[in-house]
Amino acid sequence: MSFDYAQFAIVVTAMLLMVGVAGTWLTRVLSSSHHGGPERLTYRLLGIAPDEGMTWKRYGLALLLSNAAMMLLGYLLLRIQDLLPFDSLQRPAQSADLAFNTAASFVTNTNWQSYSGESSLSNFSQMAVITFLMTASAAAGIAGCAAFIRGLSRKCTNDLGNYWVDFTRTIYRVLLPACLVLALVYVWQGMPQTLTSSVTATTLEGAKQQILIGPVASLEAIKHIGTNGGGFFGMNAAHPFENPTPLTNMLHMLAMFLIPSALTFTFGSMLMRRRQGWAFLAAFLVMFVGFLAVVYHAEQQGNPLLAQAGADQQWSALQSGGNLEGKEMRFGMAQTSMFVAVTTAATTGSVNAMHDSLTPMGGLVPLALMMMNDVFGGVGVGFINLVGYAILTVFLIGMMIGRTPEFLGKKIDAREMKLVMLAVLAHPFCILGFTALAAVWPATVASLNNSGPHGFSELLYAYTSGTANNGSAFAGLNANTPFFNITIGLAMLFGRYFTLLPMLAVAGSLAMKKSVPEGPGTLPTATPLFTGLLIFVILVVGGLTFLPALALGPIIEHLLMSAGQWF
């Protein structure tokens, strides 16, 4: 067990060591007034005036329309996949509902897959649709966060920067260089990177076996650095071609944390409030460690029903190592538990184990992390969600002491609070609304592999993953039906834009305000006290919102398991 703790400490320490370096890098990229040669060429091709500022409305509209155009392009390519080159296996085009789900998934940084990657997509589609949208959606999230930070740092202006400049710079200066380096490391560790669709191997028995391959390393790099998720193969990061060694497993986790953690440093640097950035990083870290402890303890304890079958020494021996069902033995309990927490905290969706095989309380952790959606979160959007909760915390404390709330030198008025609450409430409304619809849909039972609370958890997980733009699957649910493809696709779109756009409006509103000097009643927001209050508000709001749904799924399943029943 001490070795397990050491593995946790290594990953967390490595992540903290990268915060300052990556944060400084992002600050320079997002604050620079210089435009590189490739960037200027891109601006000319697109007809962009790079020095032109945008209001939050123009910025949000540019983000929304560009994403819509890329989603349409991805949809069309998936619909005509059988006519496109570079596929010796001649895989068919996706159906209309599946192509809609896939395009919506990857343009929203969700990467939910209702298909098995290697059997459904050609190498051309993996590059021209999947890898392309992974890069674009990550850049859009970082650009939105840059505009949000500028809105908090500026005063008496409606200029939040230029979306096209932020988007282009993020791709050229951040995502492409980082992914190139990481992809080379992945190739060194044994990941395929080729345009060949398959190779034929001769087994020890002399039989011929076809092995599917492709440009895996490049997809894996942006998949994790961009907190995208998904998988080239259906087994995702449990597949030896996607995750060949313990080193790649650790690099996956560090890549997922790289940009979300660094944005706290970038925030403090751009606002010249470094302590505030560290306070937000501390909030991230405390919540993450708490949830990691829960999932690790639950999986280490295993299933008590198997331990009670004590007469069977084989079952007892299995339980001595914890719950090993659905896990890769080469990674072990510690790395699997941490991967579960990291991939759902950073809303990435990459998985190296079967979440459907987690214990009930172990399965509650990824659900809870996605429901809160602000424990690191996806690139850009997760940090925006945390700041939204910080504004909510300041408002609640202001009500208690009878003062107009202030945040970072700006008065928080009714307009900002309405927008914050719209973003906060859109998330659970989408999750719970679609889950309720699916629960009463007549054909849902045929898609479930489990009954009772575990079956409900499968439904809840699907819409939570979609709305939180996570993309991981609980499994056990056949989601490749018109109903699930359309409703989960809508959940992904609503979850992305109904939370991001209202917070951009908050930034635009605050940017137009004057700064007010701190007074005796000003609540300091860069202190351990405020960090504790922020965590408390997140947990209370999340608990009040989602506890009834969790009680119908993993909580009651845990109680029934303790009483001798499982599903």
C-alpha positions as CSV (number, residue, x, y, z in Angstrom):
1,M,0.0,0.0,0.0
2,S,2.9,2.4,0.7
3,F,4.1,1.8,-2.9
4,D,0.6,2.8,-4.1
5,Y,0.8,6.1,-2.1
6,A,4.2,6.7,-3.6
7,Q,2.8,6.4,-7.1
8,F,0.1,8.9,-6.2
9,A,2.7,11.3,-4.8
10,I,4.9,11.0,-7.9
11,V,2.0,12.0,-10.3
12,V,0.8,14.8,-8.1
13,T,4.3,16.2,-7.5
14,A,5.1,16.0,-11.2
15,M,1.9,17.9,-12.0
16,L,2.7,20.6,-9.5
17,L,6.2,21.0,-10.9
18,M,4.8,21.6,-14.4
19,V,2.3,24.2,-13.3
20,G,4.7,27.2,-13.3
21,V,6.5,26.2,-16.5
22,A,3.3,25.5,-18.5
23,G,1.5,28.4,-16.9
24,T,4.2,30.9,-17.9
25,W,4.1,29.5,-21.4
26,L,0.4,29.9,-21.7
27,T,0.6,33.4,-20.2
28,R,3.1,34.5,-22.9
29,V,1.0,32.9,-25.7
30,L,-2.2,34.5,-24.6
31,S,-0.7,37.9,-23.7
32,S,1.7,38.4,-26.6
33,S,1.2,41.2,-29.1
34,H,3.5,39.5,-31.7
35,H,2.1,37.4,-34.5
36,G,4.3,34.7,-36.0
37,G,4.7,34.0,-39.7
38,P,2.3,31.0,-39.9
39,E,-0.2,33.0,-37.8
40,R,-0.1,36.0,-40.1
41,L,-0.6,33.7,-43.1
42,T,-3.6,32.1,-41.5
43,Y,-5.1,35.5,-40.8
44,R,-4.7,36.5,-44.4
45,L,-6.3,33.3,-45.7
46,L,-9.3,33.8,-43.3
47,G,-9.6,37.5,-43.8
48,I,-9.0,38.3,-40.1
49,A,-7.9,41.6,-38.7
50,P,-5.8,40.3,-35.8
51,D,-5.6,43.7,-33.9
52,E,-9.4,44.1,-33.9
53,G,-11.0,43.5,-30.4
54,M,-14.3,41.8,-29.9
55,T,-17.1,42.2,-27.4
56,W,-18.2,39.1,-25.6
57,K,-21.1,38.7,-28.0
58,R,-18.8,38.8,-31.1
59,Y,-16.3,36.5,-29.4
60,G,-19.0,34.0,-28.4
61,L,-20.6,34.2,-31.9
62,A,-17.3,33.5,-33.6
63,L,-16.7,30.6,-31.3
64,L,-20.2,29.2,-31.8
65,L,-20.3,29.6,-35.6
66,S,-16.8,28.2,-36.2
67,N,-17.6,25.2,-34.1
68,A,-20.9,24.7,-36.0
69,A,-19.0,24.8,-39.3
70,M,-16.4,22.3,-38.1
71,M,-19.2,20.0,-36.8
72,L,-20.9,20.1,-40.2
73,L,-17.7,19.3,-42.0
74,G,-17.0,16.4,-39.6
75,Y,-20.6,15.1,-40.1
76,L,-20.3,15.2,-43.9
77,L,-16.9,13.4,-43.9
78,L,-18.3,10.6,-41.7
79,R,-21.4,10.3,-43.9
80,I,-19.2,9.7,-47.1
81,Q,-16.4,7.8,-45.4
82,D,-16.8,4.9,-47.8
83,L,-15.9,7.2,-50.7
84,L,-12.8,8.6,-49.1
85,P,-9.2,7.3,-49.6
86,F,-6.7,5.5,-47.4
87,D,-8.8,2.6,-46.2
88,S,-7.9,-0.8,-47.6
89,L,-10.4,-2.4,-45.2
90,Q,-13.3,-0.4,-46.9
91,R,-15.2,0.4,-43.7
92,P,-18.7,1.8,-44.4
93,A,-19.9,5.3,-43.7
94,Q,-21.6,6.0,-40.4
95,S,-25.4,6.3,-40.2
96,A,-27.0,9.8,-39.9
97,D,-27.7,9.6,-36.2
98,L,-24.3,8.1,-35.4
99,A,-22.5,10.7,-37.5
100,F,-24.4,13.5,-35.7
101,N,-23.4,12.0,-32.4
102,T,-19.8,11.6,-33.3
103,A,-19.4,15.1,-34.8
104,A,-21.2,16.7,-31.8
105,S,-19.0,14.7,-29.5
106,F,-15.7,15.7,-30.9
107,V,-16.5,19.4,-31.6
108,T,-17.5,19.8,-28.0
109,N,-14.4,18.3,-26.5
110,T,-16.5,15.3,-25.3
111,N,-15.3,12.4,-27.4
112,W,-18.1,10.1,-26.5
113,Q,-18.0,7.1,-28.8
114,S,-21.1,5.0,-29.7
115,Y,-18.9,2.9,-31.9
116,S,-15.6,1.0,-31.7
117,G,-12.9,3.1,-33.3
118,E,-10.9,0.6,-35.2
119,S,-13.9,-1.1,-36.8
120,S,-16.0,2.0,-37.6
121,L,-13.5,4.6,-38.7
122,S,-10.8,4.6,-41.5
123,N,-7.4,6.1,-40.9
124,F,-8.5,9.1,-43.0
125,S,-11.5,9.7,-40.7
126,Q,-9.3,9.3,-37.6
127,M,-7.1,12.1,-38.8
128,A,-9.3,14.4,-40.9
129,V,-12.3,14.3,-38.5
130,I,-11.3,12.9,-35.1
131,T,-7.8,14.3,-34.6
132,F,-8.8,17.6,-36.3
133,L,-11.8,18.2,-34.1
134,M,-9.8,17.2,-31.0
135,T,-7.4,20.0,-31.8
136,A,-10.0,22.5,-32.7
137,S,-12.2,21.9,-29.6
138,A,-9.3,22.1,-27.2
139,A,-8.1,25.4,-28.8
140,A,-11.7,26.8,-28.6
141,G,-11.9,25.9,-24.8
142,I,-8.5,27.6,-24.1
143,A,-9.5,30.6,-26.2
144,G,-12.8,31.0,-24.3
145,C,-10.8,30.8,-21.0
146,A,-8.4,33.5,-22.3
147,A,-11.3,35.8,-23.0
148,F,-12.9,35.1,-19.6
149,I,-9.6,36.0,-17.8
150,R,-9.3,39.2,-19.8
151,G,-12.8,40.2,-18.8
152,L,-11.9,39.9,-15.1
153,S,-8.6,41.7,-15.5
154,R,-9.8,44.7,-17.6
155,K,-11.9,47.7,-16.7
156,C,-14.1,50.1,-18.5
157,T,-13.9,48.3,-21.8
158,N,-15.9,45.8,-23.8
159,D,-12.8,44.3,-25.5
160,L,-12.2,40.6,-24.6
161,G,-9.6,40.1,-27.3
162,N,-9.9,38.4,-30.7
163,Y,-11.2,34.9,-30.9
164,W,-9.4,34.0,-34.1
165,V,-6.1,35.2,-32.7
166,D,-6.5,33.2,-29.5
167,F,-7.7,30.1,-31.4
168,T,-4.8,30.2,-33.9
169,R,-2.1,31.0,-31.4
170,T,-3.2,28.2,-29.1
171,I,-3.0,25.7,-32.0
172,Y,0.4,26.8,-33.3
173,R,2.2,27.7,-30.1
174,V,0.7,25.3,-27.5
175,L,-1.1,22.3,-28.9
176,L,1.0,21.4,-31.9
177,P,4.4,21.7,-30.2
178,A,3.3,19.8,-27.1
179,C,1.6,17.1,-29.1
180,L,4.6,16.6,-31.4
181,V,6.9,16.0,-28.4
182,L,4.5,13.7,-26.6
183,A,3.7,11.7,-29.8
184,L,7.4,11.1,-30.4
185,V,7.7,9.8,-26.8
186,Y,4.7,7.6,-27.4
187,V,6.2,6.1,-30.6
188,W,9.4,5.4,-28.6
189,Q,7.3,3.5,-26.1
190,G,5.7,1.4,-28.8
191,M,2.6,3.1,-30.1
192,P,1.9,2.7,-33.8
193,Q,2.1,5.8,-36.0
194,T,1.5,4.7,-39.6
195,L,-1.0,5.1,-42.5
196,T,-1.2,1.4,-42.9
197,S,-4.6,0.1,-41.9
198,S,-3.5,-3.4,-40.8
199,V,-0.8,-6.0,-40.6
200,T,-0.9,-9.7,-40.7
201,A,0.9,-11.7,-38.0
202,T,1.5,-15.4,-37.7
203,T,0.7,-16.8,-34.3
204,L,2.7,-19.5,-32.4
205,E,0.1,-22.0,-33.7
206,G,0.8,-21.0,-37.3
207,A,-2.6,-19.2,-37.8
208,K,-2.8,-15.8,-39.5
209,Q,-4.1,-12.9,-37.5
210,Q,-5.0,-9.5,-38.8
211,I,-4.0,-6.6,-36.5
212,L,-5.5,-3.2,-37.0
213,I,-3.1,-0.2,-36.7
214,G,-3.0,3.4,-37.8
215,P,-1.9,6.9,-36.7
216,V,-2.4,6.1,-33.0
217,A,0.4,8.1,-31.3
218,S,-0.7,11.5,-32.9
219,L,-4.3,10.9,-31.8
220,E,-3.2,9.9,-28.3
221,A,-1.2,13.0,-27.8
222,I,-3.9,15.5,-28.6
223,K,-6.5,13.2,-26.9
224,H,-4.8,13.7,-23.5
225,I,-3.2,17.1,-23.8
226,G,-6.5,18.5,-25.1
227,T,-8.5,16.6,-22.4
228,N,-10.5,15.1,-25.2
229,G,-10.7,11.4,-24.5
230,G,-12.1,8.8,-26.9
231,G,-9.9,6.1,-28.3
232,F,-8.5,4.9,-31.6
233,F,-9.5,1.4,-30.4
234,G,-12.6,0.3,-28.6
235,M,-10.7,-0.7,-25.6
236,N,-9.4,2.9,-25.3
237,A,-6.3,3.3,-23.0
238,A,-6.6,-0.3,-21.9
239,H,-5.4,-1.3,-25.3
240,P,-1.7,-2.1,-25.5
241,F,-1.3,0.0,-28.6
242,E,-2.9,3.1,-26.9
243,N,-1.2,2.5,-23.5
244,P,1.7,0.1,-23.9
245,T,3.8,0.8,-20.7
246,P,3.5,2.1,-17.2
247,L,5.4,5.2,-18.4
248,T,2.8,6.0,-21.0
249,N,0.1,5.5,-18.4
250,M,1.7,8.1,-16.2
251,L,2.3,10.4,-19.1
252,H,-1.4,10.1,-20.0
253,M,-2.4,11.4,-16.6
254,L,0.2,14.2,-16.5
255,A,-0.9,15.3,-20.0
256,M,-4.5,15.4,-18.9
257,F,-3.6,17.7,-16.0
258,L,-1.1,19.8,-17.9
259,I,-3.2,22.7,-19.2
260,P,-6.1,22.7,-16.6
261,S,-3.6,23.0,-13.7
262,A,-1.4,25.5,-15.6
263,L,-4.4,27.8,-16.2
264,T,-4.5,28.6,-12.5
265,F,-1.0,30.1,-12.8
266,T,-1.9,31.9,-16.1
267,F,-5.0,33.4,-14.3
268,G,-2.8,34.7,-11.5
269,S,-0.2,36.1,-13.9
270,M,-2.6,37.8,-16.2
271,L,-4.5,39.4,-13.3
272,M,-1.3,40.1,-11.4
273,R,-2.8,38.1,-8.5
274,R,-0.6,35.1,-8.2
275,R,-2.0,34.2,-4.7
276,Q,-5.4,34.0,-6.2
277,G,-4.2,31.5,-8.8
278,W,-2.6,29.3,-6.1
279,A,-5.8,29.4,-4.1
280,F,-7.8,28.0,-7.0
281,L,-5.1,25.4,-7.6
282,A,-5.4,24.4,-4.0
283,A,-9.2,24.0,-4.3
284,F,-8.7,21.8,-7.4
285,L,-6.1,19.7,-5.6
286,V,-8.0,19.2,-2.3
287,M,-11.1,18.0,-4.1
288,F,-9.2,15.7,-6.3
289,V,-7.2,14.1,-3.5
290,G,-10.4,13.5,-1.6
291,F,-12.2,11.8,-4.4
292,L,-9.0,9.8,-5.3
293,A,-9.0,8.5,-1.7
294,V,-12.6,7.3,-2.0
295,V,-12.2,5.4,-5.2
296,Y,-8.9,3.8,-4.1
297,H,-10.3,2.7,-0.8
298,A,-13.5,1.3,-2.4
299,E,-11.5,-0.7,-5.0
300,Q,-9.0,-1.8,-2.5
301,Q,-11.7,-3.2,-0.3
302,G,-13.3,-5.2,-3.1
303,N,-16.6,-7.0,-3.1
304,P,-17.6,-8.2,0.4
305,L,-19.8,-10.9,-1.1
306,L,-16.8,-12.6,-2.7
307,A,-14.9,-12.4,0.6
308,Q,-17.8,-14.0,2.4
309,A,-17.5,-17.0,0.0
310,G,-14.6,-18.0,2.3
311,A,-14.9,-21.7,1.6
312,D,-13.6,-21.0,-1.8
313,Q,-9.9,-20.1,-1.5
314,Q,-9.7,-18.9,-5.1
315,W,-12.3,-16.2,-4.5
316,S,-10.5,-15.2,-1.2
317,A,-7.2,-14.9,-3.0
318,L,-8.7,-12.7,-5.6
319,Q,-10.2,-10.4,-3.1
320,S,-7.0,-10.1,-1.2
321,G,-5.8,-7.8,-4.1
322,G,-9.0,-5.8,-4.1
323,N,-11.6,-5.5,-6.9
324,L,-9.6,-6.6,-9.9
325,E,-12.5,-7.2,-12.3
326,G,-12.2,-5.1,-15.4
327,K,-8.7,-3.8,-14.6
328,E,-5.4,-4.2,-16.5
329,M,-3.1,-6.2,-14.3
330,R,-0.1,-4.4,-15.7
331,F,-1.2,-1.1,-14.1
332,G,-2.5,-2.5,-10.8
333,M,-5.0,-1.0,-8.3
334,A,-3.2,2.3,-7.7
335,Q,-2.6,3.4,-11.2
336,T,-6.1,2.3,-12.2
337,S,-7.8,4.1,-9.4
338,M,-5.8,7.3,-10.1
339,F,-6.6,7.1,-13.8
340,V,-10.3,6.8,-12.9
341,A,-10.1,10.0,-10.9
342,V,-7.8,11.9,-13.3
343,T,-9.8,11.2,-16.4
344,T,-13.1,12.3,-14.9
345,A,-11.7,15.2,-12.9
346,A,-10.1,16.6,-16.1
347,T,-13.2,15.6,-18.0
348,T,-11.0,13.7,-20.5
349,G,-12.8,10.4,-20.9
350,S,-9.8,8.3,-21.6
351,V,-10.1,5.0,-19.6
352,N,-7.6,2.2,-18.8
353,A,-10.2,0.1,-17.0
354,M,-13.9,-0.9,-17.3
355,H,-15.8,1.6,-15.2
356,D,-18.8,-0.7,-15.2
357,S,-16.7,-3.1,-13.1
358,L,-16.0,-0.6,-10.3
359,T,-17.5,-1.1,-6.9
360,P,-20.6,1.0,-6.3
361,M,-18.7,3.6,-4.3
362,G,-15.8,3.5,-6.8
363,G,-18.3,4.1,-9.6
364,L,-19.8,7.0,-7.6
365,V,-16.5,8.9,-7.8
366,P,-16.3,9.4,-11.6
367,L,-20.0,10.3,-11.6
368,A,-19.6,12.9,-8.8
369,L,-16.5,14.4,-10.5
370,M,-18.3,14.9,-13.8
371,M,-21.4,16.2,-12.0
372,M,-19.4,18.9,-10.4
373,N,-17.4,19.5,-13.5
374,D,-14.9,21.9,-11.9
375,V,-12.3,19.7,-10.3
376,F,-9.6,20.7,-12.8
377,G,-12.1,20.1,-15.6
378,G,-11.5,20.2,-19.4
379,V,-9.0,22.7,-20.9
380,G,-10.4,26.2,-20.3
381,V,-14.0,25.4,-19.5
382,G,-13.2,23.6,-16.2
383,F,-11.4,26.6,-14.8
384,I,-14.2,28.9,-16.0
385,N,-16.7,26.7,-14.0
386,L,-14.6,27.0,-10.9
387,V,-14.5,30.8,-11.1
388,G,-18.3,30.8,-11.6
389,Y,-18.5,28.9,-8.3
390,A,-16.1,31.4,-6.7
391,I,-18.5,34.3,-7.8
392,L,-21.4,32.3,-6.3
393,T,-19.4,31.9,-3.0
394,V,-18.7,35.6,-2.8
395,F,-22.4,36.3,-3.4
396,L,-23.5,34.0,-0.6
397,I,-21.0,35.4,1.8
398,G,-22.0,39.0,0.8
399,M,-25.7,38.1,1.6
400,M,-24.7,36.9,5.0
401,I,-22.8,40.1,6.0
402,G,-25.3,42.4,4.3
403,R,-22.9,43.9,1.7
404,T,-22.8,44.0,-2.1
405,P,-20.5,41.2,-3.1
406,E,-17.1,42.0,-4.7
407,F,-14.8,39.7,-6.7
408,L,-11.3,40.7,-7.7
409,G,-12.2,44.4,-7.3
410,K,-15.5,44.3,-9.2
411,K,-19.0,44.6,-7.8
412,I,-21.1,41.6,-8.5
413,D,-24.6,42.7,-9.4
414,A,-27.9,40.9,-10.3
415,R,-27.0,40.6,-14.0
416,E,-23.8,38.7,-13.2
417,M,-25.5,36.4,-10.7
418,K,-28.3,35.6,-13.1
419,L,-25.8,34.6,-15.7
420,V,-23.7,32.5,-13.2
421,M,-26.8,30.7,-12.1
422,L,-27.8,30.0,-15.7
423,A,-24.5,28.3,-16.2
424,V,-24.6,26.5,-12.9
425,L,-28.2,25.2,-13.4
426,A,-27.9,24.3,-17.1
427,H,-25.5,21.5,-16.2
428,P,-27.8,19.5,-13.8
429,F,-30.9,20.4,-15.8
430,C,-29.4,18.7,-18.9
431,I,-28.1,15.6,-17.0
432,L,-31.2,14.9,-15.0
433,G,-33.7,15.9,-17.7
434,F,-32.2,13.6,-20.3
435,T,-31.7,10.8,-17.8
436,A,-35.4,11.0,-16.8
437,L,-36.4,10.9,-20.4
438,A,-34.3,7.8,-21.0
439,A,-35.6,6.1,-17.9
440,V,-39.2,6.2,-19.2
441,W,-38.3,5.6,-22.9
442,P,-39.8,2.2,-23.9
443,A,-36.7,0.9,-25.8
444,T,-34.2,1.8,-23.1
445,V,-34.5,-1.6,-21.3
446,A,-33.3,-3.4,-24.4
447,S,-30.1,-1.3,-24.4
448,L,-29.2,-2.1,-20.7
449,N,-27.1,-5.1,-19.7
450,N,-28.0,-4.7,-16.0
451,S,-31.2,-4.2,-14.1
452,G,-31.9,-2.4,-10.8
453,P,-29.7,0.5,-9.5
454,H,-26.7,-0.6,-11.6
455,G,-28.7,-0.3,-14.8
456,F,-29.8,3.2,-13.6
457,S,-26.2,4.1,-13.0
458,E,-25.4,3.2,-16.6
459,L,-28.1,5.6,-17.8
460,L,-27.0,8.3,-15.4
461,Y,-23.4,7.9,-16.3
462,A,-24.1,8.3,-20.1
463,Y,-25.8,11.6,-19.8
464,T,-23.5,12.9,-17.1
465,S,-20.5,12.0,-19.3
466,G,-22.1,13.7,-22.3
467,T,-23.2,16.9,-20.5
468,A,-19.9,17.3,-18.7
469,N,-18.1,16.8,-22.0
470,N,-16.1,13.9,-20.6
471,G,-16.9,11.1,-23.0
472,S,-16.0,8.1,-20.8
473,A,-18.5,5.3,-20.8
474,F,-19.7,3.3,-17.8
475,A,-20.3,0.5,-20.4
476,G,-23.0,-2.0,-20.1
477,L,-25.2,0.3,-22.2
478,N,-25.8,-0.1,-26.0
479,A,-25.8,3.6,-26.9
480,N,-25.6,3.1,-30.6
481,T,-29.4,3.6,-31.2
482,P,-31.1,6.6,-32.8
483,F,-32.6,7.6,-29.4
484,F,-29.3,7.6,-27.5
485,N,-27.2,9.0,-30.4
486,I,-29.5,12.0,-30.7
487,T,-30.2,12.7,-27.0
488,I,-26.6,12.2,-25.9
489,G,-25.5,14.4,-28.8
490,L,-27.9,17.1,-27.7
491,A,-26.6,16.7,-24.1
492,M,-23.1,17.3,-25.3
493,L,-24.0,20.5,-27.2
494,F,-26.1,21.9,-24.4
495,G,-23.5,21.0,-21.8
496,R,-20.7,22.8,-23.7
497,Y,-22.4,26.0,-24.9
498,F,-25.1,26.6,-22.2
499,T,-22.3,26.9,-19.6
500,L,-19.5,28.5,-21.6
501,L,-21.5,31.3,-23.3
502,P,-23.2,32.7,-20.1
503,M,-19.8,32.9,-18.4
504,L,-18.4,34.8,-21.3
505,A,-21.3,37.2,-20.8
506,V,-20.2,37.5,-17.1
507,A,-16.7,38.4,-18.2
508,G,-18.0,41.0,-20.7
509,S,-20.1,42.6,-18.0
510,L,-17.3,42.7,-15.5
511,A,-14.8,44.1,-18.1
512,M,-17.0,47.2,-18.5
513,K,-17.0,48.0,-14.7
514,K,-14.6,50.1,-12.8
515,S,-12.4,48.6,-10.2
516,V,-13.4,49.4,-6.6
517,P,-10.9,49.7,-3.8
518,E,-10.9,47.0,-1.1
519,G,-12.8,48.1,2.1
520,P,-13.3,46.7,5.6
521,G,-16.2,44.5,4.3
522,T,-14.3,43.1,1.3
523,L,-13.9,39.3,1.5
524,P,-10.3,38.3,0.6
525,T,-10.5,35.5,-2.0
526,A,-6.9,34.4,-2.0
527,T,-6.9,32.9,1.5
528,P,-7.2,29.4,2.9
529,L,-10.5,30.4,4.4
530,F,-12.0,31.4,1.1
531,T,-10.6,28.2,-0.5
532,G,-12.4,26.2,2.1
533,L,-15.6,28.1,1.6
534,L,-15.4,27.6,-2.1
535,I,-14.9,23.8,-1.8
536,F,-17.8,23.8,0.7
537,V,-20.2,25.6,-1.7
538,I,-19.2,23.3,-4.6
539,L,-19.9,20.2,-2.5
540,V,-23.1,21.5,-1.0
541,V,-24.6,22.7,-4.3
542,G,-23.5,19.4,-6.0
543,G,-24.9,17.3,-3.2
544,L,-28.2,19.1,-3.1
545,T,-28.5,18.8,-6.9
546,F,-27.4,15.3,-7.6
547,L,-27.6,13.3,-4.3
548,P,-31.2,12.0,-5.1
549,A,-30.1,10.7,-8.4
550,L,-26.9,9.1,-6.9
551,A,-29.1,7.6,-4.2
552,L,-31.1,5.7,-6.9
553,G,-27.9,4.4,-8.4
554,P,-24.5,3.7,-6.7
555,I,-25.5,4.5,-3.2
556,I,-28.4,2.1,-3.0
557,E,-26.4,-0.5,-4.9
558,H,-23.7,-0.2,-2.2
559,L,-26.2,-0.7,0.5
560,L,-27.8,-3.7,-1.3
561,M,-24.3,-5.2,-1.9
562,S,-23.6,-4.9,1.9
563,A,-26.9,-6.7,2.5
564,G,-25.9,-9.6,0.2
565,Q,-27.4,-8.6,-3.2
566,W,-25.6,-7.5,-6.3
567,F,-26.4,-6.7,-9.9
